[in-house]
Structure formats: structure tokens, C-alpha cells
Amino acid sequence: MTADAIHVRLKRVFSGMPAGAFSHPADIKRLKLLKKVPGIEWLANMLIKHSYEKIVRITHAANAIKVGSDAYPVIHELMEKVCDSLDVKRPDVYVCCDSSPVARATGSEEPVITINTGLLEMLNEDELLCVLAQQVSHIKCEHMWYLMVCDFTRDFSERLGLVGTPLLGGRLALEEWRRRAELSCDRGALLVCGDVGLIVNVLLKMGGAGVNKFGPVSPEVLERQEKDFAEMTKGLSLGRLYRAMMYLDPAQPFSALRAGELKRWAESEEYHNLMAGKYPTEGEVKQSAEESAPLWGEFAHESKASTPVEPVCSPVEMLLEGLKTTAAGAAGIAQKGASAISGGLEDAFGSFFRSSE
């Protein structure tokens, strides 16, 4: 199938749709908390000032293939059509030689989308359209600034090893937000392609169904596993540290949970209004997020019984304390030099593990 044939299936061009119009309430709530954390803006500005974003782009140029009219032309055409549909400036796209089935968006002032060959090998062109739409939705929802901070804390803490422990609390909190941001991006992909089954197939392949030589995998598997997950986590109470560890591997797709959330949204009035060109105001989006019910399961389950179940995700307190530690620790090291490291480590270890009890 050619890119032109797929374009016929694009449902509409969402010209003038405001940022956040299709954002998931859990994404909106957690991003609101991130913006309140003292030092988070300083950290993001520092990364831009000291060229972390530029280093990422240089690394891509040195090690990956930049998509264009003479390199992966079908991907190039699909990306142009997705960006036109979501009314977003086209970012650079790179294909990386990596077996993990992952695509990601990074950068802030000049966003970059990366697709691993391991994912490309699993997808047909329709499914690739959905993956591109998911990543472009990060740009549309204005996630990029915080995704860059998330990438930095992960890269920096992994390279520093034990010395990078002060960043761990902030890293876990940011990864927890990233999971919620992915729910918004699934919605953006649905707006572009208009086929919830197509996106579920993508999530199914990311979750392990990409190897089909042993027989097909039914999408109904994800629906059953979503129910299994809800049952297994019902009433479950683990320490916050152990719950947060679920987020450390960015390659984990959380397919069953995302598929269930997307199916429910596809049946909602909100989705049909957006498809009809009826966009909410910024105030309506915020009000809707505040009034929304907590997510179940790993995303903050509340039992239907009278006594709420403790959230399976790391709570707001960990988010705030972890990022405060990260930002304050980074600022202290920058201002006071090596003499601040000892005290910073002690504070970071104490704050992080107190929040994990």
C-alpha cells in the first residue's frame, strides 16, 4: 500500500485544535504537578543552555538514518500527512538500528522522532501511520520540554551509577508522568487514523505479538489481561519504591492498560465531538480533568467498594519530593561545586527512601 492510499484513510485535518484538546485527564493532572515543582524550569532551561538537546541531535546524525525523500520515502510522506492532520510543524525523523520495538520523541526547541528497526519490522504501513501519529501527539500536547528532562535524568543517572542516585526520585516521578502522557498520544493517533482496532494491533505487537511465526495472537488477549491486572492489583499494597520500579524501563509498553483506556475513549462523547470539529476551550479541558474519576489499576485504582484501594502507582507526594530533590540537588552542585555532593547524597537518599516506606 502506498502512502497516498493510506492518506485516504486519514479522517480529517484538525486545523486550529488547541494543545491539550485530547489529553488524557491523568496526563493533565500530573503535568500540572510537574509545572509546580520548584527548579523544574531551571533544569529544563539549563539543558537547553548547555546544549543537551544539540548533543542528542548530533548523536542521531552520527548513528542513525535521517528520513527524507531519498531515505525511507514512505515514512517521509506519512510523517508529512500526520503533521498536516494534527496541525504540527514537521519534526526530523530518524531510523535507528535497534532490535527493541520502540519509537520515541525527544528534544524541545527542535523535536526529533526516533523509530527503531525492531519496530519497523513488525508493522505494516497502516500501523506505522499510527506510531508516527502517537509520537507527533507528544508535540501537539506540549510534552516535549518535560520529555527532554525525563530523558536527561534517565541518561545521566544510568551513566553515573551510584553517584546518580540523587536523580532517581525525580527520574521515577517523570517516568510515571510519561506513562500517562502515552495515553494522550494513543488518543491523538486515534484521531488521525480513526480505527481503534489498528492502534490496538500496534500495542499488541509492542507487547510481544510481533513475532507471528508461531501463530496469530488475538487482540482479545489484551482485554483479558487488563481484567487480570485489575484483579491482581485489587487491594494490593506495596511500598512506593517497588511500585515505582515498574516505570524504570521505558521500553515496557503497558499494552493491555493502554488498549483498554483507548477503547473506552473511542466510545465517548468527547472523541466524537473532536472528530466533528467541536474543540473544547482550555478552561473546559482543565475542568474536565479535575472532575474525572481516578484511573484504575496501575494508574491509581479506586475500588467500587466504600473503602478506596491504595493507589498502585507512586503517589503525588513522591512526585513532588523526588523532583524537588533532583532540582535542588542539581542547583546545589552547580552553585557550590564538589563540596555539595556529600550533603546532597545524604539528603537524596533520605528523601527518596523515606518516600518509599
Secondary structure as UniProt FT lines:
FT   HELIX           3..7
FT   TURN            8..9
FT   TURN            15..16
FT   TURN            19..22
FT   HELIX           25..36
FT   TURN            38..39
FT   HELIX           40..49
FT   TURN            50..51
FT   HELIX           52..63
FT   STRAND          65..66
FT   TURN            69..70
FT   HELIX           73..86
FT   STRAND          92..96
FT   STRAND          103..106
FT   STRAND          112..116
FT   HELIX           117..120
FT   TURN            121..122
FT   HELIX           125..140
FT   TURN            141..142
FT   HELIX           144..160
FT   HELIX           161..167
FT   HELIX           168..193
FT   HELIX           196..204
FT   HELIX           205..209
FT   TURN            213..214
FT   HELIX           220..233
FT   TURN            234..235
FT   HELIX           240..244
FT   HELIX           245..247
FT   TURN            250..251
FT   HELIX           255..266
FT   HELIX           269..275
FT   TURN            276..277
FT   HELIX           282..291
FT   HELIX           297..299
FT   HELIX           316..336
FT   TURN            337..338
FT   HELIX           339..354
FT   TURN            355..356
//
